[in-house]
Amino acid sequence: MEFSGRRVQLKPLSIMTPRRCGVFLDGQQQGLIEPVHWYSRKKTIGISDEIPTALQLFLFTLLTFNERRSGQ
């Protein structure tokens, strides 16, 4: 997606760990979203201050609704 003219991506870091995702801003990793445990639905989110607060909240909301919909 684009936010204020900058490209933002949320993508898995590996085929082997698809639930572990990186947050990329203009091609550079600025955050990490991963499960607390391999069997857990809970996630830890660590995002750099480089990403604006509004966008951080949007990503959090997007992930929350995606988890509910997919049933993971």
N, C-alpha and C positions, 0 to 999 in steps of 0.2 A: 504494500500500500504506500501511498505518498502522504506525507504530513509536512506542511509548510515547505514544500519543495524538496524534501529529503525523503529518500527511500527507506522504508522500514520493513523488515522481514522477520517472520517467526518461523523457524524451520528446525527439524530434527538434526541433531549433531552427528548421528550415526544410524545406519540401518539396524544395527544390533540393539540400540536403545532409542526407539522412536518416541518414547515418552519424555525424553530429556531434550529440551529444545533451547536453542540459542535465540537471542533477540539481537538482530543486526541493524545497524543504522549506517546507511551509505556503505555497506559491505564490511564494516568492522563490527565485531561482536561487542555488544554493550550490556549484555545481560544473560542470565541463565534461569531456566524454569525446569525444575526436575522433581520427581516424586521423593517424598521423605524416605520411603522404603520401596523396594521393588514391588511389593504386594499392596501398597497403600494408595488410596485415592487422594491423600493430602499431598500438596506440593509446596516447595519452597521457591520463592521468587526473589531473585537478586537482579536489580536493574540499576544501571549507572545513572547518575544525576544528569548525564548528557541528554537523556531522553526526557522531554517535558512531562510534568506531572499529569496533565490531561491525557497524554498518550499512554502513560503507565496505567492509569485507571481504565482506559479503554481496553488495553491488553488483558488486564486482570478480569474485567467483565466478560470479554470474549472467551477467555479460558474457562471461566466459571460456567457460562451457559453451554459451552461445548462439552464439558464434562457431564453436565446433567443430561444433555441430549443423547450423548453416545453411551451413557450408562457405564462408563469405565470406573 
